[in-house]
Amino acid sequence: MSEKDDRPFADIPFPNLTVGHIEVLRDRKKEAPFAADERLKVLRQIFETKKDGKPITPNIARLVDPFKVHTDGHETARPEDIERFIEHHGLNSKAVRPTP
């Protein structure tokens, strides 16, 4: 497996998926690391299959590390940003009106 592997995984039986397959699926989104980590999160949920409280298959998605991108968060809106938002959307728009 390589990160350039573009084969579809839809036809691979669930029990035959490997850690390498999961890494390829994660790496296909590496240009958008937050999306890659979200994809990995979903795959971990999919592999969390149980019957009578016992795992049906091992959760191999848990063996793949996320990219763990760190961010300083979002910039706080300044008064001029809010004014520009209202000007763009209009004072009576759904985007600006407070919800009841």
N, C-alpha and C positions, 0 to 999 in steps of 0.2 A: 504494500500500500504506500502511496505517496500523496502529498497534499495536492498534487495536480491530477489525481485520479478523479475522473468525472463520470465513472460508471454509476448508473442508478442503483439504489439499494432496495427499491420496492420489491424486487423479486427474490431477495435473499430471505429464506425462512428465519423467523425471529430467533430460534435457538442457534442458528449458524452465524449470527452476527458476532464479530470479535471486537476487542479493544481497538484494533487497527481501523476497523470500519468506523467506529465512533470518533476516533481521532480525525479521520478524513472528513466526516460530517462537520465536526467542530472547525477544522482548519479551512473549510470552504468559505467560512464567514470571517476569517481572520482580519480582513480589511475593516470589518465592523465588529470589533472585539466584544462590545456589549451584546450584540446580536448572537455572536458565537457562544457566549456564556449562557444566554437565554436558551439557545438551542440545546446546549448540554443539560440545562436544568430540566427541559421538557423530556429529553431522552432518559434522564434519571427517573423521572416519574413514570415513563412508559415501562421501564424495566422493573419497576417496583410492583410486579404482579405476584399475587399470593392466592393460595387456595387453602382454606382451613387455617389461615394464619401463617402458613409456611410458604417461603419463596418458591415459585415454579421454576424460575431460572435465576442464576446469579445476576446481580445488578452490575454488569460490566461497565456501565456508564459512570459508575462511581470511581472507577479506576483511572478515569481520564481527568486531568487537571484543567480547571478553567484558566482563562487568560488573566483574570483578576485585575482588570484595568482600574487604576485609581484616578479620581478626578477631584478637583476642588469644588465641584458642585456648580450650580447655576449662579450667574451674576444676578444680584438683586436689581429689580426694576427701579429706575430713577423716575422722578416726577415727569421729566420730559419724555421718557419711554411710555408712560401711561397716557400722557397727552397725545402722543403720536398714535397709540393704539386706538384711543377713542376717536380721534380724527379719521382714522382709516375705516373703522367699523361703523361709526355713527353713534350718537348718544342713545338712540332708541333701539339699537340692535340687540339681538339675543346675547351676543358676546360681551356686551357692556352692561346690560341691565342686571341688577342684582336678582337672585332667585328668591321667590317668596318663601 
